[in-house]
């Protein structure tokens, strides 16, 4: 039996080169409107400073506030950088959010990429191999704290010595753990071993050939599934997500393009940031029909979580009215009820 398709929204945690300087009320309004429109989840990304220099909201404190302001939508992080917080603290904060929200957390983590943020904040940064080693250890630390009454772990970077994580997460055996990234040698192998869900990011982020977005998704899925077979994991137990960029809906295309081209040509931004800006502009869909067609292609390749990015409120409503019903009516989809599980 096929899984129903879940729809969610990436909230405006910073300006994303399309919003005016964001406020918490703007975040909260979009989250509550997503819940009213029967989206399945809201998601936050993880940055310290980004965009045009305006506000950038911290992920887990924002998510805890949204847990109190909503009652049904699930709460995702897409994804936390493991360099910014010790994984034991992430597990503790995640368990608290899950308990407070009645079992709605889905925690995504990744190795991180934006070194200049860490440098600005005086945080340590490791090379690619070191960050991936930390990511793998972080998965083990988080799962140990969520599933063991007294957790012990000794790794190269992290350790636990009789740590107790109370309150316990509401979900059993634990909240879903997502991994974000597309690195084919390490990231996707780590995901095959530990993840309940994977977000491959987009073309140009992570290793592999240069492909269109759906072809890229299918290629990364194949690599992930190969790793699953090697580690003895059933690939069907890992949920896959894709993204749909609707930043042009409810906005002037000329204004958006001018803003993105201006940002991409700015000499102060890093080359990885510049490539992401160009990729984002190129990936924007313009019509409901185009969005639905792209989703159909992703779903055919195995995606069951669909996250819309950079929406205006009008775009959020238009997508809910014109696109989502095509994948729910008669398909067995629809919002998943919150599964509040009692403690054992």
TILUM-43731 format. One record per residue (C-alpha): residue number from 0; x, y, z. Coordinates in steps of 0.05 Angstrom, whole numbers, plus 5000, padded with zeros to 4 digits. Layout:
BEGIN
+------+------+------+------+
: voro :   c1 :   c2 :   c3 :
+------+------+------+------+
:  NUM :    X :    Y :    Z :
...
+------+------+------+------+
% end
This chain:
BEGIN
+------+------+------+------+
: voro :   c1 :   c2 :   c3 :
+------+------+------+------+
:    0 : 5000 : 5000 : 5000 :
:    1 : 5029 : 5067 : 4978 :
:    2 : 5042 : 5122 : 5028 :
:    3 : 4999 : 5184 : 5025 :
:    4 : 5032 : 5248 : 5002 :
:    5 : 5047 : 5299 : 5058 :
:    6 : 5050 : 5373 : 5043 :
:    7 : 5088 : 5424 : 5083 :
:    8 : 5116 : 5494 : 5082 :
:    9 : 5186 : 5521 : 5096 :
:   10 : 5174 : 5580 : 5141 :
:   11 : 5208 : 5648 : 5130 :
:   12 : 5264 : 5643 : 5181 :
:   13 : 5303 : 5697 : 5144 :
:   14 : 5289 : 5739 : 5083 :
:   15 : 5307 : 5684 : 5032 :
:   16 : 5321 : 5742 : 4983 :
:   17 : 5245 : 5751 : 4973 :
:   18 : 5215 : 5773 : 5039 :
:   19 : 5222 : 5841 : 5072 :
:   20 : 5257 : 5836 : 5139 :
:   21 : 5219 : 5779 : 5174 :
:   22 : 5185 : 5782 : 5242 :
:   23 : 5162 : 5727 : 5289 :
:   24 : 5090 : 5748 : 5277 :
:   25 : 5101 : 5735 : 5203 :
:   26 : 5128 : 5666 : 5220 :
:   27 : 5071 : 5651 : 5267 :
:   28 : 5018 : 5675 : 5218 :
:   29 : 5044 : 5630 : 5163 :
:   30 : 5047 : 5570 : 5210 :
:   31 : 4976 : 5581 : 5234 :
:   32 : 4951 : 5592 : 5163 :
:   33 : 4986 : 5528 : 5141 :
:   34 : 4950 : 5491 : 5196 :
:   35 : 4883 : 5522 : 5177 :
:   36 : 4894 : 5503 : 5104 :
:   37 : 4907 : 5430 : 5125 :
:   38 : 4981 : 5427 : 5107 :
:   39 : 5013 : 5369 : 5143 :
:   40 : 5076 : 5402 : 5170 :
:   41 : 5116 : 5465 : 5177 :
:   42 : 5191 : 5466 : 5173 :
:   43 : 5248 : 5511 : 5194 :
:   44 : 5319 : 5514 : 5169 :
:   45 : 5381 : 5530 : 5210 :
:   46 : 5423 : 5592 : 5200 :
:   47 : 5455 : 5645 : 5244 :
:   48 : 5462 : 5701 : 5194 :
:   49 : 5439 : 5699 : 5122 :
:   50 : 5407 : 5740 : 5067 :
:   51 : 5409 : 5816 : 5065 :
:   52 : 5430 : 5825 : 5137 :
:   53 : 5362 : 5826 : 5171 :
:   54 : 5333 : 5781 : 5224 :
:   55 : 5350 : 5707 : 5224 :
:   56 : 5309 : 5666 : 5274 :
:   57 : 5342 : 5609 : 5312 :
:   58 : 5311 : 5542 : 5295 :
:   59 : 5294 : 5504 : 5359 :
:   60 : 5272 : 5564 : 5400 :
:   61 : 5226 : 5584 : 5342 :
:   62 : 5199 : 5513 : 5336 :
:   63 : 5184 : 5510 : 5410 :
:   64 : 5143 : 5574 : 5405 :
:   65 : 5105 : 5547 : 5345 :
:   66 : 5090 : 5483 : 5382 :
:   67 : 5050 : 5525 : 5431 :
:   68 : 5015 : 5565 : 5376 :
:   69 : 4992 : 5505 : 5335 :
:   70 : 4956 : 5440 : 5351 :
:   71 : 4960 : 5393 : 5291 :
:   72 : 5015 : 5408 : 5241 :
:   73 : 5079 : 5369 : 5250 :
:   74 : 5143 : 5408 : 5266 :
:   75 : 5205 : 5394 : 5224 :
:   76 : 5276 : 5420 : 5222 :
:   77 : 5306 : 5419 : 5152 :
:   78 : 5361 : 5413 : 5175 :
:   79 : 5401 : 5430 : 5237 :
:   80 : 5477 : 5439 : 5228 :
:   81 : 5512 : 5390 : 5275 :
:   82 : 5569 : 5440 : 5285 :
:   83 : 5525 : 5492 : 5319 :
:   84 : 5500 : 5452 : 5379 :
:   85 : 5524 : 5390 : 5417 :
:   86 : 5480 : 5331 : 5396 :
:   87 : 5463 : 5314 : 5468 :
:   88 : 5432 : 5384 : 5476 :
:   89 : 5396 : 5375 : 5409 :
:   90 : 5366 : 5309 : 5434 :
:   91 : 5345 : 5342 : 5499 :
:   92 : 5313 : 5402 : 5464 :
:   93 : 5280 : 5357 : 5413 :
:   94 : 5251 : 5311 : 5467 :
:   95 : 5223 : 5372 : 5503 :
:   96 : 5191 : 5399 : 5439 :
:   97 : 5161 : 5331 : 5424 :
:   98 : 5133 : 5324 : 5494 :
:   99 : 5104 : 5395 : 5494 :
:  100 : 5073 : 5387 : 5425 :
:  101 : 5040 : 5320 : 5437 :
:  102 : 5087 : 5282 : 5391 :
:  103 : 5094 : 5327 : 5330 :
:  104 : 5170 : 5335 : 5323 :
:  105 : 5210 : 5309 : 5263 :
:  106 : 5283 : 5325 : 5273 :
:  107 : 5329 : 5336 : 5213 :
:  108 : 5404 : 5343 : 5219 :
:  109 : 5462 : 5351 : 5171 :
:  110 : 5536 : 5364 : 5168 :
:  111 : 5529 : 5438 : 5150 :
:  112 : 5560 : 5479 : 5095 :
:  113 : 5560 : 5553 : 5113 :
:  114 : 5628 : 5561 : 5145 :
:  115 : 5625 : 5637 : 5147 :
:  116 : 5567 : 5635 : 5196 :
:  117 : 5607 : 5593 : 5245 :
:  118 : 5668 : 5638 : 5237 :
:  119 : 5626 : 5701 : 5251 :
:  120 : 5600 : 5669 : 5315 :
:  121 : 5667 : 5643 : 5338 :
:  122 : 5644 : 5571 : 5331 :
:  123 : 5691 : 5515 : 5313 :
:  124 : 5688 : 5487 : 5242 :
:  125 : 5716 : 5422 : 5216 :
:  126 : 5734 : 5397 : 5147 :
:  127 : 5686 : 5354 : 5107 :
:  128 : 5710 : 5288 : 5136 :
:  129 : 5707 : 5315 : 5207 :
:  130 : 5637 : 5344 : 5199 :
:  131 : 5612 : 5277 : 5171 :
:  132 : 5645 : 5240 : 5228 :
:  133 : 5608 : 5287 : 5276 :
:  134 : 5543 : 5276 : 5238 :
:  135 : 5548 : 5200 : 5245 :
:  136 : 5564 : 5206 : 5319 :
:  137 : 5507 : 5256 : 5329 :
:  138 : 5457 : 5206 : 5301 :
:  139 : 5480 : 5154 : 5352 :
:  140 : 5479 : 5204 : 5410 :
:  141 : 5409 : 5229 : 5394 :
:  142 : 5379 : 5160 : 5384 :
:  143 : 5413 : 5135 : 5448 :
:  144 : 5384 : 5191 : 5489 :
:  145 : 5315 : 5183 : 5459 :
:  146 : 5311 : 5108 : 5469 :
:  147 : 5352 : 5091 : 5531 :
:  148 : 5336 : 5106 : 5603 :
:  149 : 5410 : 5117 : 5616 :
:  150 : 5452 : 5131 : 5555 :
:  151 : 5525 : 5115 : 5546 :
:  152 : 5567 : 5132 : 5485 :
:  153 : 5640 : 5143 : 5472 :
:  154 : 5661 : 5170 : 5405 :
:  155 : 5717 : 5213 : 5377 :
:  156 : 5678 : 5277 : 5383 :
:  157 : 5621 : 5264 : 5432 :
:  158 : 5608 : 5222 : 5493 :
:  159 : 5551 : 5205 : 5541 :
:  160 : 5563 : 5179 : 5611 :
:  161 : 5497 : 5157 : 5642 :
:  162 : 5457 : 5213 : 5611 :
:  163 : 5382 : 5213 : 5623 :
:  164 : 5336 : 5249 : 5575 :
:  165 : 5273 : 5269 : 5612 :
:  166 : 5220 : 5287 : 5593 :
:  167 : 5219 : 5230 : 5544 :
:  168 : 5195 : 5242 : 5473 :
:  169 : 5121 : 5230 : 5465 :
:  170 : 5131 : 5189 : 5401 :
:  171 : 5152 : 5116 : 5404 :
:  172 : 5202 : 5089 : 5393 :
:  173 : 5226 : 5161 : 5380 :
:  174 : 5211 : 5221 : 5336 :
:  175 : 5230 : 5212 : 5263 :
:  176 : 5303 : 5228 : 5250 :
:  177 : 5317 : 5260 : 5182 :
:  178 : 5385 : 5271 : 5149 :
:  179 : 5395 : 5326 : 5098 :
:  180 : 5447 : 5325 : 5044 :
:  181 : 5468 : 5290 : 4980 :
:  182 : 5540 : 5268 : 4991 :
:  183 : 5543 : 5199 : 4960 :
:  184 : 5601 : 5166 : 4997 :
:  185 : 5586 : 5186 : 5069 :
:  186 : 5522 : 5227 : 5079 :
:  187 : 5476 : 5178 : 5044 :
:  188 : 5510 : 5118 : 5077 :
:  189 : 5499 : 5151 : 5145 :
:  190 : 5427 : 5162 : 5125 :
:  191 : 5419 : 5089 : 5105 :
:  192 : 5442 : 5068 : 5174 :
:  193 : 5404 : 5117 : 5218 :
:  194 : 5352 : 5160 : 5183 :
:  195 : 5277 : 5154 : 5181 :
:  196 : 5275 : 5206 : 5126 :
:  197 : 5322 : 5239 : 5077 :
:  198 : 5322 : 5307 : 5043 :
:  199 : 5372 : 5307 : 4986 :
:  200 : 5374 : 5383 : 4982 :
:  201 : 5381 : 5403 : 4908 :
:  202 : 5426 : 5399 : 4848 :
:  203 : 5494 : 5430 : 4864 :
:  204 : 5489 : 5413 : 4938 :
:  205 : 5528 : 5350 : 4952 :
:  206 : 5568 : 5306 : 4904 :
:  207 : 5546 : 5273 : 4841 :
:  208 : 5532 : 5289 : 4767 :
:  209 : 5498 : 5353 : 4743 :
:  210 : 5425 : 5335 : 4731 :
:  211 : 5356 : 5366 : 4729 :
:  212 : 5319 : 5367 : 4796 :
:  213 : 5278 : 5303 : 4787 :
:  214 : 5335 : 5265 : 4755 :
:  215 : 5380 : 5288 : 4812 :
:  216 : 5328 : 5263 : 4862 :
:  217 : 5323 : 5195 : 4827 :
:  218 : 5399 : 5189 : 4824 :
:  219 : 5407 : 5204 : 4898 :
:  220 : 5351 : 5156 : 4915 :
:  221 : 5387 : 5101 : 4877 :
:  222 : 5452 : 5115 : 4914 :
:  223 : 5415 : 5115 : 4981 :
:  224 : 5381 : 5049 : 4965 :
:  225 : 5447 : 5018 : 4946 :
:  226 : 5475 : 5038 : 5013 :
:  227 : 5412 : 5009 : 5047 :
:  228 : 5424 : 4942 : 5014 :
:  229 : 5497 : 4942 : 5037 :
:  230 : 5479 : 4957 : 5110 :
:  231 : 5419 : 4910 : 5111 :
:  232 : 5365 : 4964 : 5114 :
:  233 : 5298 : 4962 : 5078 :
:  234 : 5297 : 5024 : 5034 :
:  235 : 5221 : 5029 : 5040 :
:  236 : 5229 : 5047 : 5113 :
:  237 : 5261 : 5113 : 5094 :
:  238 : 5216 : 5171 : 5075 :
:  239 : 5240 : 5217 : 5019 :
:  240 : 5223 : 5291 : 5012 :
:  241 : 5226 : 5340 : 4954 :
:  242 : 5218 : 5415 : 4948 :
:  243 : 5175 : 5460 : 4904 :
:  244 : 5197 : 5533 : 4898 :
:  245 : 5135 : 5578 : 4892 :
:  246 : 5170 : 5644 : 4908 :
:  247 : 5140 : 5677 : 4846 :
:  248 : 5068 : 5665 : 4866 :
:  249 : 5037 : 5729 : 4891 :
:  250 : 5100 : 5769 : 4875 :
:  251 : 5127 : 5810 : 4817 :
:  252 : 5174 : 5766 : 4777 :
:  253 : 5215 : 5827 : 4755 :
:  254 : 5225 : 5848 : 4828 :
:  255 : 5245 : 5778 : 4850 :
:  256 : 5294 : 5769 : 4793 :
:  257 : 5325 : 5837 : 4805 :
:  258 : 5335 : 5820 : 4878 :
:  259 : 5366 : 5752 : 4864 :
:  260 : 5412 : 5778 : 4809 :
:  261 : 5435 : 5833 : 4855 :
:  262 : 5450 : 5784 : 4911 :
:  263 : 5486 : 5736 : 4864 :
:  264 : 5531 : 5791 : 4838 :
:  265 : 5549 : 5817 : 4907 :
:  266 : 5623 : 5809 : 4919 :
:  267 : 5617 : 5795 : 4993 :
:  268 : 5579 : 5729 : 4990 :
:  269 : 5614 : 5662 : 4986 :
:  270 : 5615 : 5620 : 4923 :
:  271 : 5571 : 5565 : 4954 :
:  272 : 5521 : 5618 : 4972 :
:  273 : 5524 : 5648 : 4902 :
:  274 : 5510 : 5580 : 4871 :
:  275 : 5450 : 5569 : 4916 :
:  276 : 5422 : 5637 : 4897 :
:  277 : 5428 : 5621 : 4823 :
:  278 : 5399 : 5551 : 4833 :
:  279 : 5339 : 5579 : 4872 :
:  280 : 5321 : 5629 : 4818 :
:  281 : 5325 : 5576 : 4764 :
:  282 : 5281 : 5527 : 4803 :
:  283 : 5220 : 5571 : 4813 :
:  284 : 5155 : 5544 : 4784 :
:  285 : 5105 : 5594 : 4756 :
:  286 : 5037 : 5560 : 4752 :
:  287 : 4995 : 5510 : 4790 :
:  288 : 4998 : 5464 : 4731 :
:  289 : 5074 : 5467 : 4729 :
:  290 : 5077 : 5453 : 4804 :
:  291 : 5029 : 5393 : 4799 :
:  292 : 5067 : 5364 : 4741 :
:  293 : 5133 : 5370 : 4778 :
:  294 : 5104 : 5338 : 4840 :
:  295 : 5076 : 5280 : 4799 :
:  296 : 5146 : 5267 : 4773 :
:  297 : 5176 : 5269 : 4843 :
:  298 : 5122 : 5223 : 4870 :
:  299 : 5134 : 5173 : 4814 :
:  300 : 5207 : 5170 : 4837 :
:  301 : 5188 : 5158 : 4910 :
:  302 : 5178 : 5225 : 4944 :
:  303 : 5122 : 5227 : 4996 :
:  304 : 5138 : 5293 : 5032 :
:  305 : 5130 : 5356 : 4989 :
:  306 : 5156 : 5421 : 5019 :
:  307 : 5138 : 5488 : 4987 :
:  308 : 5191 : 5541 : 4993 :
:  309 : 5191 : 5617 : 4996 :
:  310 : 5115 : 5625 : 4993 :
:  311 : 5077 : 5689 : 5002 :
:  312 : 5012 : 5681 : 5041 :
:  313 : 4974 : 5686 : 4975 :
:  314 : 5019 : 5632 : 4945 :
:  315 : 5008 : 5588 : 5006 :
:  316 : 4933 : 5593 : 4996 :
:  317 : 4935 : 5584 : 4921 :
:  318 : 4977 : 5521 : 4928 :
:  319 : 4929 : 5493 : 4980 :
:  320 : 4869 : 5507 : 4936 :
:  321 : 4896 : 5489 : 4867 :
:  322 : 4950 : 5436 : 4877 :
:  323 : 4942 : 5396 : 4941 :
:  324 : 4872 : 5370 : 4926 :
:  325 : 4899 : 5336 : 4863 :
:  326 : 4940 : 5290 : 4907 :
:  327 : 4890 : 5278 : 4962 :
:  328 : 4822 : 5269 : 4931 :
:  329 : 4810 : 5195 : 4922 :
:  330 : 4883 : 5178 : 4936 :
:  331 : 4879 : 5160 : 5009 :
:  332 : 4920 : 5221 : 5027 :
:  333 : 4902 : 5278 : 5072 :
:  334 : 4929 : 5303 : 5137 :
:  335 : 4956 : 5251 : 5184 :
:  336 : 4926 : 5255 : 5253 :
:  337 : 4974 : 5271 : 5309 :
:  338 : 4995 : 5206 : 5340 :
:  339 : 4999 : 5219 : 5415 :
:  340 : 5031 : 5158 : 5445 :
:  341 : 5030 : 5144 : 5518 :
:  342 : 5094 : 5130 : 5555 :
:  343 : 5113 : 5058 : 5566 :
+------+------+------+------+
% end
